[in-house]
Amino acid sequence: MAANPAKVFAVKAQPGFGFIALFCFFMLYLPIATLVFYAFNAGVSVAAWEGFSLRWFESAWANSAVQEAALRSFLVACFAALLATVAATMAAVATTRTEPYRGLTFKYAFINQPLMVPEIVTAVALLIVFSRIKVWTGYSGMGYILAAHTAFCIPFAYLPIRARLENMDLTLERAAADLYAPPWQAFRRVTLPLLWPGILAGFMLAFVISLDDVVITEFVKSGGQETLPTYMLGQLRRQVTPEINAISTVFLGISVLLVTVFFFLNRKKS
Amino acid sequence: MATAAEIAEHAKAQDIRSRWLLSAPALLIIFFAAIGPLFVMVVYSVMAKGEFGDVKFGQFSSDGWFNVLFERDIFDDTLSLADANLVVLWRSIQLSLITTVATLLLGFPTAYFISTRPEDKRELWLFLITIPFWTNILIRTFAMQEVIRNEGIINSVLMGLHLVDSPVQIMFTDWATLFGMIYVFFPLMVLPIYASMEKLDFRLVEAGYDLYATRFRVLWRVIIPLVKPGIVAGSILVFIPALGSYVVPNVLGGGKHMMLGNLIALQFSKGQNWPLGAALSITLMVFVTLALIVYVRNASKAGGGHGR
């Protein structure tokens, strides 16, 4: 006699868990949905709906402060992610597929250090050092923000590249070496093409991390060096209009797009 | 003539040298723009404070550290405990602990829910957790503000149901900071717990039921011990950034409900007391390091306990 499927004991069930989980998913998206919703508000309020309009997207688009900050954010993220990815790739090659050597653990700890320190602490420490350098050299350009971003992006770029290297098959490289390929050629023609998805993932992670940074940039920036997040932080302290919602919505869209691409890149790998 | 052993030794030394050379750019950048400044900050914490921020270079003073706990009355020179600092310190620890417990209580069932979905659906649920995780913290904080402000959803619903007559003030209280932190750090709890849960062998759960254990007993005695590494990792991942929060209490808590991060920032802006700010930063680092030590100890214990 076949058991009634409804009466089969559900091994995986726990009372209330499904409810709590669905409640959490709902609460996770409710604030974001509200924020996006009011970006399309015709009125000046971020709380009272007055009809559909795209006026805030237009006004954000036309706002030169927003344009400048967005462009700066984008450029900083590009350069910081690029520098961090190159440095992280080199470091990943240097720290994988080797017998443990003196200083290897030290390198791991060193590279991952920015992840261990609260952002605000790094931020004020950089403020101290950079303001001293500013006094000594008189230079107050974008170099400081770029250096800070590159440093905290390195561990994020390093992780996926290292993971990819560790899971990679050694036989192809050995074959290249057996055929008398010099190490550099073997790396360029064999390792690098295989490593490419990891490098791309590392670059994207670093890019998103740099694009999102508020705290460190806020303390390191000189006058007139607002990035989009620090500009938004400044606006939030004042009276908010749906223009902030519109900027946030676009920002959110870009993040979602990047995460989706990253998601599929990673899925292909496995 | 060199023996084979000597040649091998030489090749190994050369390999290690080139490995140092390869990792040099990353190490140098991190040294210059992350680790080095921390040491400079330690030095700054023992210098005399400058008139308008900065320090008097070369003039040593213990005032920075002294001011973390005590304040000297400017009129009669009497000493008293620096209440304001202690209140902020206590609030930071308290709110971070509550945030950790709350995200655990909500995040554990969520991770369990995801890991018990059919295999092809799991990735989608996980993706739904990952999106807010990668969304700018400022945007998420602002989104939370939309919900809890006086004209926000919570108050609209409460007033719509006539439960309250006037809006409940949530913004600019500790509650606002707490809600914001739970919201912002929730994915950091779910992801590591899920990673442990994914490896959970449900045959063990079944064995528990076969031995007449109740659902709660199976949860408490089988599931939770098995996913403990994930729980510990999630708690640390939430607690550490919560303790160092700056953006959330800044936007939601307002000036009167600061956390340690805001107090530190204040010393470098309006307070203009850099040595005190540096000393407070180091204090925060000490707490974070303590939490990390607890984690490392627990992680190695949990790892050994299950024979992994």
Interface residues (C-beta under 8 A of the other chain):
Chain A: F9 V11 K12 A13 Q14 P15 G16 F17 G18 I20 A21 L22 C24 F25 M27 L28 Y29 L30 P31 I32 T34 L35 Y38 S45 V46 A47 A48 L83 A84 V86 A87 A88 M90 A91 V93 A94 T95 T98 Y101 R102 G103 K107 F110 I111 Q113 P114 M116 V117 P118 E119 I120 V121 T122 A123 V124 A125 L126 L127 I128 V129 S131 R132 A147 A148 T150 A151 F152 I154 Y158 V208 L211 D212 V214 V215 F219 P229 M232 L233 L236 R237 V240 I244 S248 F251 L252 S255 V256 L258 V259 F263 R267
Chain B: D15 I16 S18 R19 W20 L21 L22 S23 P25 A26 L27 I29 I30 F31 F32 A33 A34 I35 G36 P37 L38 V40 M41 Y44 D54 L106 G107 P109 T110 Y112 F113 I114 T116 E123 W125 F127 L128 I129 T130 I131 P132 W134 T135 N136 I137 L138 I139 R140 F142 A143 M144 Q145 E146 V147 R149 E151 G152 I153 Y183 F186 F202 V205 E206 Y209 R215 L219 I240 P241 L243 G244 Y246 V247 N250 V251 G261 I264 A265 F268 W274 G277 A278 S281 L284 M285 V288 L292
